[in-house]
Amino acid sequence: MKVRAAAALLGLSLSVAALLPLLMTSRVPARGDLADFFWPMKAYTAERWRAGAPPLWNPLSGLGEPWLAQLQTGVFYPGDAPFLLPWPLGPHVAIALHLVIAATGMASWLSALGRSRLAALSGAAVFAAGGAFLSLVPVYNNFATASFFPWIFLGALRAVRGEGIATFAGASALAFLAGEPTLAAGGALAAAAAALAEGRPYEVTSSWRPAARLVAGFLLAAGLTSAVALPFAVQLRRSGRLAGTTQAEALLRPVGVSDLVDLVVPPPEGMTRAGGAGRGSYLVTLALGPLALLLAGAGVFGLPNRRQALVLLGIAAAGLLLALGARGGLAPLLVGAGPLRGTRFPARWFAMTHLVLAALAGAGVDALRVSLPARRRAVAIGAAFVLGAFSGLVLLEPARLRGDGSLRAAAALLSAAAGIGLLARRPSAEAAFLAVLAGPLLWFSSDALASVPAAELVRTPSVLAGRAGAPAGRLFVAVHDGPLLSRWLAEGGRRFSAETVRRLHDALAGYGNLLLGLATAGTASPLDDPRRARLLGAALAGGNPRTLLALADVRELVTPLPTTIPGAELEAASGGVLRYRLPSAMGRVFFPREAIVASDDTVFEALRQKGFDPEETAWLESSPVPLAPRRTVRGFALARVLSDEPERAEIAISVSEGGLVVLTRSFDPGWRIRVDGLPVTALRVDLAFLGALVPGGEHHLSLSYEPPLYRLGLALSGASLLVLVAVVLAGRRPAGSRP
């Protein structure tokens, strides 16, 4: 427990060193997807929780989209509680929390493996402050999931030793809820392999029981996550992500050769921000430096269990091969075979390699402290090898000595020499050694936390200023289109800077609209509804964009390019971004004269016709009853929206003849519709919208949303939580029964 407390203090110290200067100057990390994706997403989720209920549906994005099922939104992830704090404190506290989780987990795992206090804290410092881990902050869900890796490994070890499955199940569940399911699953499988390799016969009474306990932990973790996992699985299938991601997309932005050089020679700031040959750009830097690598090398020989050492090295090698993408060979194999189908950006798997390197670095501290006097020659040879590699790599990539590169290189060498010198002391100066180890690491990796003024991310973009009297309805944000977004950013320069963030914000990229409370027709979600995309994409296939945007209740267009939509009026222009008001929109509810059942391909062909009129004809996927005849020209149909909330709505309807009512919000199998209190079938209309059949007369229509399998998932999660509590209570021993 003392080691864990010291590790928590270490993680907190790293957080203060990295984040307090930003907080004191009202800045917030903004690299990668933070500014336009994760911070708005987390802020929206927190705001909805403040309203008193879990956000199951988001009406402001993608014509409305399932929010719980996106997984990255972290609706039920306890680690996102800091986002309930005022801006910009929330992001800082959230990052700090996960640094503490990572450091305490690594120290606890190494301590359970028999490592000394200094070794455990050293491994914690290398893991939490290392470049590969901090480089996951810009892809925040990966960062949050990876922070639980050491806890998962500790939990698997405890399960194999017969000390209970609570840690393994709880850590695996939290890693999943944090938002990156493939990393969570990979971490759990790797942890199980490492734990089974320990093979301690005096604690394992039967060969099958350790494996059985691990399986029980897996099942309990699955139960704990069911409330999210089941809706996520449904959305994953509906989105077509598994089948729709090509192998080329799955292997984009792997770890490059220049990234690997970071392990020995930390790159200058300019190299990480401008990219270049050999840099995959998904991870900002892999920086470790020669001291951590020397310790890891010694740690390979410092682990008493050779089988466990081989398994850990195998995990590190697998993580590296996956991270290399096509070059490594393993990622294409697993993508093609199915286990990694639908995933992208293989560089994230280097987190597994980083975990093992940190664990070996901790073991190396003990190995060198015990044997340093007898192995000075080996240490000298190792140091000479690292110095030679260091010099050779610098000569091969001289760009590393530009800017602050030479200063970083010198600091890396000096810290290695100082660290080995401190280890040679008896007793070692623990605090000084940890400072020498972690301080430079944090500096080498700090580019991942590059920041901008916090106020920049919550201000109203200039092109939307003075919009108080703008019409209701949605915006169409042009830079939701990937190629157009890349072009827009490139015009501001490809080097990351505050200008990059400003351009993203001004063009309402990603989820930027959520901070402003504005509804958009597009979405930044990686699990987009393909039918919504196909509906709007009909305009690119020859359809009338004015009609299709009107069908989606789009009233305004925000774009960096002039539009050719007839009747569009330019309302504002600022910083290269234009805002147009469109001439018409269907509103939240409308009544087409006729409904026809047809296949999606037939519907798409109808939508892409120039003469398509949504008020004349609506196209249904299916109908449970025969459709009413076409409404007469002299008939009437009126609707009054009584309430319109994210997960429910109430609408008063008056129609002279029975027929179809269409709501311009996305169809989802979780929607339930009642007419005058009686359930009716929710229909999918015009590829992507929600509709229902109503009889003639005056009626009250009510909608409610509940994700598919949500209640079943809640029941399973609740039951699993009770089991977890029972397991924890059963595993407690009377005070004093064990030291």
VENFENHU-V627764 format. One record per residue. N is the residue number from 1. RES is the residue in one small letter. SS is DSSP state (helix for helix, strand for strand, loop for the rest). PHI is phi in whole degrees, 0 to 359 (none if undefined). OMEGA is omega as a letter, one per 40 degrees, with the letter a starting at -180 (999 if undefined). Layout:
BEGIN
n | res | ss | phi | omega
N | RES | SS | PHI | OMEGA
N | RES | SS | PHI | OMEGA
END
This chain:
BEGIN
n | res | ss | phi | omega
1 | m | loop | none | i
2 | k | helix | 295 | i
3 | v | helix | 297 | a
4 | r | helix | 295 | i
5 | a | helix | 296 | i
6 | a | helix | 294 | i
7 | a | helix | 293 | i
8 | a | helix | 298 | i
9 | l | helix | 295 | i
10 | l | helix | 297 | i
11 | g | helix | 299 | i
12 | l | helix | 294 | i
13 | s | helix | 295 | i
14 | l | helix | 298 | i
15 | s | helix | 296 | a
16 | v | helix | 298 | a
17 | a | helix | 297 | a
18 | a | helix | 276 | a
19 | l | helix | 250 | a
20 | l | helix | 300 | i
21 | p | helix | 301 | i
22 | l | helix | 291 | a
23 | l | helix | 296 | a
24 | m | helix | 293 | i
25 | t | loop | 255 | i
26 | s | loop | 57 | i
27 | r | strand | 243 | a
28 | v | strand | 219 | i
29 | p | strand | 305 | a
30 | a | loop | 216 | i
31 | r | loop | 282 | i
32 | g | loop | 59 | a
33 | d | loop | 267 | a
34 | l | helix | 294 | a
35 | a | helix | 293 | a
36 | d | helix | 252 | a
37 | f | helix | 233 | a
38 | f | helix | 287 | a
39 | w | helix | 295 | i
40 | p | helix | 297 | i
41 | m | helix | 299 | a
42 | k | helix | 292 | i
43 | a | helix | 295 | i
44 | y | helix | 295 | i
45 | t | helix | 300 | i
46 | a | helix | 296 | a
47 | e | helix | 297 | i
48 | r | helix | 293 | i
49 | w | helix | 296 | i
50 | r | helix | 299 | i
51 | a | loop | 286 | i
52 | g | loop | 106 | a
53 | a | loop | 211 | i
54 | p | loop | 292 | i
55 | p | loop | 283 | a
56 | l | loop | 271 | a
57 | w | strand | 224 | i
58 | n | strand | 245 | a
59 | p | loop | 280 | a
60 | l | loop | 266 | a
61 | s | loop | 225 | i
62 | g | loop | 60 | a
63 | l | loop | 65 | a
64 | g | loop | 98 | a
65 | e | strand | 213 | i
66 | p | strand | 297 | a
67 | w | loop | 259 | i
68 | l | helix | 302 | a
69 | a | helix | 287 | i
70 | q | helix | 288 | i
71 | l | loop | 72 | i
72 | q | loop | 297 | a
73 | t | loop | 292 | i
74 | g | loop | 63 | a
75 | v | loop | 303 | a
76 | f | loop | 250 | a
77 | y | loop | 271 | a
78 | p | helix | 300 | a
79 | g | helix | 293 | i
80 | d | helix | 267 | i
81 | a | helix | 304 | i
82 | p | helix | 303 | a
83 | f | helix | 288 | i
84 | l | helix | 286 | i
85 | l | loop | 286 | a
86 | p | loop | 297 | i
87 | w | loop | 290 | e
88 | p | loop | 260 | a
89 | l | helix | 296 | a
90 | g | helix | 306 | a
91 | p | helix | 301 | i
92 | h | helix | 296 | a
93 | v | helix | 294 | i
94 | a | helix | 296 | i
95 | i | helix | 297 | i
96 | a | helix | 299 | i
97 | l | helix | 302 | a
98 | h | helix | 285 | i
99 | l | helix | 295 | i
100 | v | helix | 294 | i
101 | i | helix | 302 | a
102 | a | helix | 296 | a
103 | a | helix | 294 | a
104 | t | helix | 293 | i
105 | g | helix | 296 | a
106 | m | helix | 296 | i
107 | a | helix | 296 | i
108 | s | helix | 294 | i
109 | w | helix | 296 | a
110 | l | helix | 296 | i
111 | s | helix | 296 | i
112 | a | helix | 295 | i
113 | l | loop | 278 | i
114 | g | loop | 94 | i
115 | r | loop | 282 | i
116 | s | loop | 288 | i
117 | r | helix | 300 | a
118 | l | helix | 294 | i
119 | a | helix | 297 | i
120 | a | helix | 297 | a
121 | l | helix | 290 | i
122 | s | helix | 294 | i
123 | g | helix | 299 | i
124 | a | helix | 297 | a
125 | a | helix | 295 | a
126 | v | helix | 294 | a
127 | f | helix | 291 | a
128 | a | helix | 285 | a
129 | a | helix | 260 | a
130 | g | loop | 291 | a
131 | g | helix | 298 | a
132 | a | helix | 297 | a
133 | f | helix | 285 | i
134 | l | helix | 295 | i
135 | s | loop | 290 | i
136 | l | loop | 277 | i
137 | v | loop | 303 | i
138 | p | loop | 297 | i
139 | v | loop | 245 | a
140 | y | helix | 303 | a
141 | n | helix | 295 | i
142 | n | helix | 296 | i
143 | f | helix | 298 | a
144 | a | helix | 295 | i
145 | t | helix | 295 | a
146 | a | helix | 295 | a
147 | s | loop | 297 | i
148 | f | loop | 268 | i
149 | f | helix | 308 | a
150 | p | helix | 299 | i
151 | w | helix | 294 | i
152 | i | helix | 295 | i
153 | f | helix | 295 | i
154 | l | helix | 297 | a
155 | g | helix | 297 | i
156 | a | helix | 296 | i
157 | l | helix | 298 | i
158 | r | helix | 296 | a
159 | a | helix | 297 | a
160 | v | helix | 296 | i
161 | r | loop | 280 | i
162 | g | loop | 81 | a
163 | e | loop | 262 | i
164 | g | loop | 109 | a
165 | i | loop | 253 | a
166 | a | helix | 297 | a
167 | t | helix | 296 | a
168 | f | helix | 297 | a
169 | a | helix | 294 | a
170 | g | helix | 296 | a
171 | a | helix | 293 | i
172 | s | helix | 295 | i
173 | a | helix | 295 | i
174 | l | helix | 295 | i
175 | a | helix | 298 | i
176 | f | helix | 293 | a
177 | l | helix | 296 | i
178 | a | loop | 293 | i
179 | g | loop | 121 | i
180 | e | loop | 232 | a
181 | p | helix | 295 | a
182 | t | helix | 292 | i
183 | l | helix | 295 | i
184 | a | helix | 298 | i
185 | a | helix | 294 | i
186 | g | helix | 297 | i
187 | g | helix | 297 | a
188 | a | helix | 294 | i
189 | l | helix | 294 | i
190 | a | helix | 296 | i
191 | a | helix | 296 | i
192 | a | helix | 298 | i
193 | a | helix | 297 | a
194 | a | helix | 295 | a
195 | a | helix | 291 | i
196 | l | helix | 294 | i
197 | a | loop | 287 | a
198 | e | loop | 297 | i
199 | g | loop | 54 | a
200 | r | loop | 263 | a
201 | p | loop | 296 | a
202 | y | loop | 284 | i
203 | e | loop | 244 | a
204 | v | loop | 251 | a
205 | t | loop | 273 | a
206 | s | loop | 212 | a
207 | s | loop | 293 | a
208 | w | loop | 270 | a
209 | r | helix | 295 | i
210 | p | helix | 302 | i
211 | a | helix | 296 | i
212 | a | helix | 296 | i
213 | r | helix | 293 | i
214 | l | helix | 295 | i
215 | v | helix | 298 | i
216 | a | helix | 298 | i
217 | g | helix | 295 | i
218 | f | helix | 303 | a
219 | l | helix | 296 | i
220 | l | helix | 293 | i
221 | a | helix | 297 | i
222 | a | helix | 298 | i
223 | g | helix | 296 | a
224 | l | helix | 298 | a
225 | t | loop | 264 | a
226 | s | helix | 301 | a
227 | a | helix | 300 | i
228 | v | helix | 257 | a
229 | a | helix | 296 | a
230 | l | helix | 292 | i
231 | p | helix | 298 | i
232 | f | helix | 297 | i
233 | a | helix | 298 | i
234 | v | helix | 296 | a
235 | q | helix | 293 | i
236 | l | helix | 300 | i
237 | r | helix | 292 | a
238 | r | helix | 294 | a
239 | s | helix | 287 | a
240 | g | loop | 73 | a
241 | r | helix | 299 | a
242 | l | helix | 296 | a
243 | a | helix | 273 | a
244 | g | helix | 273 | a
245 | t | loop | 276 | i
246 | t | loop | 285 | i
247 | q | helix | 296 | i
248 | a | helix | 298 | i
249 | e | helix | 294 | a
250 | a | helix | 294 | a
251 | l | loop | 256 | a
252 | l | loop | 294 | i
253 | r | loop | 55 | i
254 | p | loop | 280 | i
255 | v | loop | 292 | i
256 | g | loop | 255 | a
257 | v | helix | 297 | i
258 | s | helix | 296 | i
259 | d | helix | 300 | a
260 | l | helix | 293 | i
261 | v | helix | 297 | i
262 | d | loop | 305 | a
263 | l | loop | 302 | a
264 | v | loop | 259 | a
265 | v | loop | 242 | a
266 | p | loop | 297 | a
267 | p | loop | 282 | i
268 | p | loop | 289 | a
269 | e | helix | 301 | a
270 | g | helix | 299 | a
271 | m | helix | 290 | a
272 | t | helix | 284 | a
273 | r | helix | 267 | a
274 | a | helix | 261 | a
275 | g | loop | 71 | i
276 | g | loop | 142 | a
277 | a | loop | 298 | i
278 | g | loop | 83 | i
279 | r | loop | 247 | a
280 | g | loop | 286 | i
281 | s | loop | 73 | i
282 | y | loop | 280 | i
283 | l | loop | 259 | a
284 | v | loop | 297 | i
285 | t | loop | 200 | i
286 | l | loop | 258 | a
287 | a | loop | 312 | i
288 | l | loop | 232 | a
289 | g | loop | 92 | a
290 | p | helix | 295 | a
291 | l | helix | 296 | i
292 | a | helix | 296 | i
293 | l | helix | 291 | i
294 | l | helix | 300 | i
295 | l | helix | 297 | i
296 | a | helix | 295 | i
297 | g | helix | 299 | i
298 | a | helix | 293 | a
299 | g | helix | 293 | i
300 | v | helix | 302 | a
301 | f | helix | 266 | a
302 | g | helix | 268 | i
303 | l | loop | 282 | a
304 | p | loop | 292 | a
305 | n | loop | 264 | a
306 | r | helix | 295 | a
307 | r | helix | 296 | i
308 | q | helix | 295 | i
309 | a | helix | 299 | i
310 | l | helix | 295 | i
311 | v | helix | 295 | i
312 | l | helix | 298 | i
313 | l | helix | 295 | i
314 | g | helix | 295 | i
315 | i | helix | 296 | i
316 | a | helix | 298 | a
317 | a | helix | 294 | i
318 | a | helix | 297 | i
319 | g | helix | 300 | i
320 | l | helix | 293 | a
321 | l | helix | 298 | i
322 | l | helix | 296 | a
323 | a | helix | 295 | a
324 | l | loop | 285 | i
325 | g | helix | 66 | a
326 | a | helix | 298 | a
327 | r | helix | 296 | a
328 | g | loop | 283 | i
329 | g | loop | 84 | a
330 | l | helix | 284 | a
331 | a | helix | 299 | i
332 | p | helix | 301 | i
333 | l | helix | 297 | a
334 | l | helix | 286 | i
335 | v | helix | 293 | a
336 | g | helix | 292 | a
337 | a | helix | 283 | i
338 | g | loop | 124 | a
339 | p | loop | 302 | a
340 | l | loop | 249 | i
341 | r | loop | 295 | a
342 | g | loop | 91 | i
343 | t | loop | 275 | i
344 | r | loop | 220 | i
345 | f | loop | 58 | a
346 | p | helix | 295 | a
347 | a | helix | 304 | a
348 | r | helix | 301 | a
349 | w | helix | 290 | i
350 | f | helix | 295 | i
351 | a | helix | 302 | i
352 | m | helix | 292 | i
353 | t | helix | 297 | i
354 | h | helix | 298 | i
355 | l | helix | 301 | a
356 | v | helix | 293 | i
357 | l | helix | 300 | i
358 | a | helix | 294 | i
359 | a | helix | 296 | i
360 | l | helix | 293 | i
361 | a | helix | 298 | i
362 | g | helix | 298 | i
363 | a | helix | 296 | i
364 | g | helix | 295 | i
365 | v | helix | 299 | i
366 | d | helix | 296 | a
367 | a | helix | 299 | a
368 | l | helix | 285 | i
369 | r | helix | 295 | a
370 | v | helix | 282 | a
371 | s | helix | 248 | a
372 | l | loop | 302 | a
373 | p | loop | 301 | a
374 | a | loop | 273 | a
375 | r | loop | 236 | a
376 | r | helix | 298 | i
377 | r | helix | 296 | i
378 | a | helix | 297 | i
379 | v | helix | 296 | i
380 | a | helix | 297 | i
381 | i | helix | 297 | i
382 | g | helix | 298 | i
383 | a | helix | 297 | i
384 | a | helix | 295 | i
385 | f | helix | 297 | a
386 | v | helix | 297 | i
387 | l | helix | 297 | i
388 | g | helix | 296 | i
389 | a | helix | 298 | i
390 | f | helix | 303 | a
391 | s | helix | 295 | a
392 | g | helix | 297 | a
393 | l | helix | 293 | i
394 | v | helix | 296 | i
395 | l | helix | 292 | i
396 | l | helix | 286 | a
397 | e | loop | 227 | a
398 | p | helix | 298 | i
399 | a | helix | 300 | a
400 | r | helix | 290 | i
401 | l | helix | 262 | i
402 | r | loop | 272 | i
403 | g | loop | 58 | i
404 | d | loop | 269 | a
405 | g | helix | 297 | a
406 | s | helix | 295 | i
407 | l | helix | 293 | i
408 | r | helix | 294 | i
409 | a | helix | 298 | i
410 | a | helix | 297 | i
411 | a | helix | 296 | i
412 | a | helix | 297 | i
413 | l | helix | 292 | a
414 | l | helix | 296 | i
415 | s | helix | 293 | i
416 | a | helix | 296 | i
417 | a | helix | 296 | a
418 | a | helix | 295 | a
419 | g | helix | 295 | i
420 | i | helix | 297 | i
421 | g | helix | 297 | i
422 | l | helix | 292 | i
423 | l | helix | 294 | a
424 | a | helix | 287 | i
425 | r | loop | 285 | i
426 | r | loop | 229 | e
427 | p | loop | 284 | i
428 | s | loop | 293 | i
429 | a | loop | 278 | a
430 | e | helix | 300 | a
431 | a | helix | 297 | a
432 | a | helix | 294 | a
433 | f | helix | 296 | i
434 | l | helix | 297 | i
435 | a | helix | 294 | i
436 | v | helix | 294 | a
437 | l | helix | 283 | a
438 | a | helix | 277 | a
439 | g | helix | 303 | i
440 | p | helix | 299 | i
441 | l | helix | 303 | a
442 | l | helix | 296 | i
443 | w | helix | 294 | a
444 | f | helix | 299 | a
445 | s | helix | 261 | a
446 | s | helix | 295 | i
447 | d | helix | 299 | i
448 | a | helix | 295 | a
449 | l | helix | 255 | i
450 | a | loop | 308 | a
451 | s | strand | 235 | i
452 | v | strand | 224 | i
453 | p | strand | 304 | a
454 | a | helix | 300 | a
455 | a | helix | 296 | a
456 | e | helix | 296 | a
457 | l | helix | 274 | a
458 | v | helix | 245 | i
459 | r | loop | 287 | i
460 | t | loop | 283 | i
461 | p | loop | 304 | a
462 | s | helix | 303 | a
463 | v | helix | 291 | i
464 | l | helix | 256 | a
465 | a | loop | 296 | i
466 | g | loop | 69 | a
467 | r | loop | 261 | a
468 | a | loop | 302 | a
469 | g | loop | 265 | a
470 | a | loop | 292 | a
471 | p | loop | 292 | i
472 | a | loop | 291 | a
473 | g | loop | 113 | a
474 | r | strand | 253 | i
475 | l | strand | 262 | i
476 | f | strand | 253 | a
477 | v | strand | 260 | a
478 | a | helix | 294 | a
479 | v | helix | 282 | i
480 | h | helix | 293 | i
481 | d | loop | 284 | a
482 | g | helix | 304 | i
483 | p | helix | 300 | i
484 | l | helix | 292 | i
485 | l | helix | 297 | i
486 | s | helix | 299 | i
487 | r | helix | 296 | a
488 | w | helix | 297 | i
489 | l | helix | 290 | a
490 | a | helix | 297 | i
491 | e | loop | 294 | i
492 | g | loop | 267 | a
493 | g | loop | 98 | a
494 | r | loop | 278 | i
495 | r | loop | 286 | i
496 | f | loop | 294 | i
497 | s | loop | 197 | i
498 | a | helix | 299 | i
499 | e | helix | 294 | i
500 | t | helix | 301 | a
501 | v | helix | 295 | a
502 | r | helix | 298 | a
503 | r | helix | 294 | i
504 | l | helix | 300 | a
505 | h | helix | 292 | a
506 | d | helix | 294 | a
507 | a | loop | 268 | i
508 | l | loop | 60 | i
509 | a | loop | 293 | i
510 | g | loop | 61 | i
511 | y | loop | 260 | a
512 | g | helix | 302 | a
513 | n | helix | 294 | a
514 | l | helix | 294 | i
515 | l | helix | 292 | a
516 | l | helix | 258 | a
517 | g | loop | 71 | a
518 | l | loop | 257 | i
519 | a | loop | 270 | i
520 | t | strand | 232 | i
521 | a | loop | 276 | i
522 | g | loop | 263 | a
523 | t | loop | 211 | i
524 | a | loop | 264 | a
525 | s | loop | 295 | i
526 | p | loop | 287 | i
527 | l | loop | 246 | a
528 | d | loop | 293 | i
529 | d | loop | 283 | a
530 | p | helix | 296 | i
531 | r | helix | 287 | i
532 | r | helix | 298 | i
533 | a | helix | 297 | a
534 | r | helix | 289 | i
535 | l | helix | 302 | a
536 | l | helix | 288 | i
537 | g | helix | 290 | i
538 | a | helix | 299 | i
539 | a | helix | 294 | i
540 | l | helix | 280 | a
541 | a | helix | 258 | i
542 | g | loop | 109 | a
543 | g | loop | 288 | a
544 | n | loop | 274 | a
545 | p | helix | 298 | i
546 | r | helix | 298 | a
547 | t | helix | 291 | a
548 | l | helix | 291 | i
549 | l | helix | 290 | i
550 | a | helix | 296 | i
551 | l | helix | 301 | i
552 | a | loop | 275 | a
553 | d | loop | 56 | i
554 | v | strand | 271 | a
555 | r | strand | 255 | a
556 | e | strand | 220 | a
557 | l | strand | 238 | i
558 | v | strand | 245 | a
559 | t | strand | 206 | i
560 | p | loop | 275 | a
561 | l | loop | 240 | i
562 | p | loop | 299 | a
563 | t | loop | 257 | i
564 | t | loop | 250 | a
565 | i | loop | 293 | a
566 | p | loop | 300 | i
567 | g | loop | 85 | i
568 | a | loop | 291 | a
569 | e | strand | 249 | i
570 | l | strand | 289 | a
571 | e | strand | 256 | a
572 | a | strand | 202 | i
573 | a | strand | 214 | a
574 | s | strand | 202 | i
575 | g | loop | 60 | a
576 | g | loop | 86 | i
577 | v | strand | 254 | a
578 | l | strand | 245 | i
579 | r | strand | 234 | a
580 | y | strand | 247 | i
581 | r | strand | 262 | a
582 | l | loop | 269 | a
583 | p | loop | 286 | a
584 | s | loop | 205 | i
585 | a | loop | 205 | a
586 | m | loop | 282 | a
587 | g | loop | 84 | a
588 | r | loop | 283 | a
589 | v | strand | 219 | i
590 | f | strand | 210 | a
591 | f | loop | 235 | i
592 | p | loop | 291 | a
593 | r | loop | 287 | a
594 | e | strand | 218 | i
595 | a | strand | 237 | a
596 | i | strand | 227 | i
597 | v | strand | 273 | a
598 | a | loop | 203 | i
599 | s | loop | 288 | a
600 | d | helix | 299 | i
601 | d | helix | 294 | i
602 | t | helix | 294 | i
603 | v | helix | 298 | a
604 | f | helix | 299 | i
605 | e | helix | 298 | i
606 | a | helix | 291 | a
607 | l | helix | 294 | a
608 | r | loop | 274 | i
609 | q | loop | 280 | a
610 | k | loop | 300 | a
611 | g | loop | 269 | a
612 | f | loop | 300 | i
613 | d | loop | 231 | a
614 | p | loop | 296 | i
615 | e | loop | 283 | i
616 | e | loop | 276 | a
617 | t | strand | 225 | i
618 | a | strand | 245 | a
619 | w | strand | 248 | a
620 | l | strand | 254 | i
621 | e | loop | 292 | i
622 | s | loop | 195 | i
623 | s | loop | 215 | a
624 | p | loop | 285 | a
625 | v | loop | 223 | i
626 | p | loop | 301 | a
627 | l | loop | 282 | i
628 | a | loop | 291 | i
629 | p | loop | 294 | a
630 | r | loop | 303 | i
631 | r | loop | 294 | i
632 | t | loop | 285 | a
633 | v | loop | 295 | a
634 | r | loop | 272 | i
635 | g | loop | 288 | i
636 | f | loop | 229 | i
637 | a | strand | 209 | a
638 | l | strand | 231 | i
639 | a | strand | 219 | i
640 | r | strand | 231 | a
641 | v | strand | 282 | a
642 | l | strand | 276 | i
643 | s | strand | 207 | a
644 | d | strand | 217 | i
645 | e | strand | 247 | a
646 | p | loop | 305 | a
647 | e | loop | 257 | a
648 | r | strand | 201 | i
649 | a | strand | 206 | i
650 | e | strand | 232 | a
651 | i | strand | 224 | i
652 | a | strand | 267 | a
653 | i | strand | 235 | i
654 | s | strand | 226 | a
655 | v | strand | 226 | i
656 | s | loop | 282 | a
657 | e | loop | 223 | i
658 | g | loop | 294 | a
659 | g | strand | 170 | a
660 | l | strand | 260 | i
661 | v | strand | 248 | a
662 | v | strand | 245 | i
663 | l | strand | 251 | a
664 | t | strand | 277 | i
665 | r | strand | 233 | a
666 | s | strand | 299 | i
667 | f | loop | 289 | i
668 | d | loop | 207 | a
669 | p | loop | 297 | i
670 | g | loop | 276 | a
671 | w | strand | 284 | i
672 | r | strand | 240 | a
673 | i | strand | 237 | i
674 | r | strand | 234 | i
675 | v | strand | 245 | a
676 | d | loop | 56 | i
677 | g | loop | 86 | a
678 | l | strand | 257 | a
679 | p | strand | 291 | i
680 | v | strand | 231 | a
681 | t | loop | 284 | i
682 | a | loop | 281 | a
683 | l | strand | 251 | i
684 | r | strand | 264 | a
685 | v | strand | 241 | i
686 | d | loop | 49 | i
687 | l | loop | 76 | a
688 | a | loop | 229 | a
689 | f | strand | 261 | a
690 | l | strand | 259 | i
691 | g | strand | 213 | i
692 | a | strand | 207 | i
693 | l | strand | 268 | a
694 | v | strand | 231 | i
695 | p | loop | 282 | i
696 | g | loop | 294 | i
697 | g | strand | 114 | i
698 | e | strand | 260 | a
699 | h | strand | 217 | i
700 | h | strand | 245 | a
701 | l | strand | 253 | i
702 | s | strand | 234 | i
703 | l | strand | 239 | i
704 | s | strand | 216 | a
705 | y | strand | 240 | i
706 | e | loop | 215 | a
707 | p | loop | 305 | i
708 | p | loop | 305 | i
709 | l | loop | 67 | a
710 | y | helix | 295 | a
711 | r | helix | 294 | i
712 | l | helix | 299 | i
713 | g | helix | 297 | i
714 | l | helix | 298 | a
715 | a | helix | 296 | i
716 | l | helix | 294 | i
717 | s | helix | 294 | i
718 | g | helix | 297 | i
719 | a | helix | 296 | i
720 | s | helix | 293 | i
721 | l | helix | 296 | i
722 | l | helix | 297 | i
723 | v | helix | 297 | i
724 | l | helix | 299 | i
725 | v | helix | 299 | i
726 | a | helix | 296 | i
727 | v | helix | 296 | i
728 | v | helix | 296 | a
729 | l | helix | 295 | a
730 | a | helix | 292 | a
731 | g | helix | 277 | i
732 | r | loop | 287 | i
733 | r | loop | 255 | i
734 | p | loop | 302 | a
735 | a | loop | 303 | i
736 | g | loop | 86 | a
737 | s | loop | 284 | a
738 | r | loop | 209 | a
739 | p | loop | 292 | 999
END
